[in-house]
Amino acid sequence: MDERVQRYMDMGVALGVSVGTKIVGAILVWVIGRMIIRGVLSVMQRSSALKKLDATLAHYLESAVSVLLNILLIIAVLSVFGVETTTFASLLAAVGIAIGMAWSGLLSNLAAGVFMILLRPFKTGDVVTAGGVTGAVHSIGLFATALDTGDNVRTIVGNAKIFSDTIQNFSANPFRRVDCTAQLAHGADHEVAIARLKARLPLIPNVVSEPAPVVEILEFNLSGPVLAVRPFCHSGSYGDVFFATNKVIREELGKLGLPVPSQHVQINQLAAAPPRAAGAEAHPTA
């Protein structure tokens, strides 16, 4: 009886030593592997060759290398526990197929990210509307793109959603138009207002001289004519020019002493027919 217990104890100790050794080895492999990965990524970030590349492409390459190295590290850790690499590769392929069927959207995001890097509809720092979100491009990742909206909120949009939707790049062209309006009263002299605004708009900071600002009658409503006030500026100055233009409209039209716009509605009331006298009867004419 004692020999049997001793034999079981020896087997347990041997198993514990074997498993413990593998666990310690796996931990060492993981720690050393993570240090190597961080070192490789640090070298890539300091590499002069990568610095010469576009920031978007450089970030994309760093993400791809990080994912690949982490997959290799996981394979190395599993090999410490006796999992054959070939077996793991077959298992990984089977899991990849299953995941690909279940998460086709994730793979479509990956494919869209590759095409976005190749076709370059925008780059890091551009102000765009993509996937229904407007903001500055912070980064383009393997599966998603990060945008910083105008109210400084980091928004993550899937690459497939961006690539399958309309993309507006506000930074692609050297300038863009700022659309503002000015309401005039019916009795206001629109020619004087247009001339005053055309003379004042070029003095706004960051407004480009070519093309020249446009001020014309846009439409009419119940209050009177509506002027389209449209200066042009560089994309990065759009917000400043927009607010400055509205301020100029208020100041210049106020200096002219124009009447205050108000809606006018004319109501015509028809006179009622006079009432008939009591007992009166209609007599037919001969």
Secondary structure, 3 states (H helix, E strand, C coil): CHHHHHHHHHHHHHHHHHHHHHHHHHHHHHHHHHHHHHHHHHHHHHCHHHHHCCHHHHHHHHHHHHHHHHHHHHHHHHHHCCCCHHHHHHHHHHHHHHHHHHCHHHHHHHHHHHHHHHHCCCCCCCEEEECCEEEEEEEECCCEEEEEECCCCEEEEEHHHHHCCCCEECCCCCCEECCEEEECCCCCCHHHHHHHHHHHHHHCCCECCCCCCEEEEEEEECCEEEEEEECEECHHHHHHHHHHHHHHHHHHHHHCCCCCCCCCCCCCCCCCCCCCCCCCCCCCCC
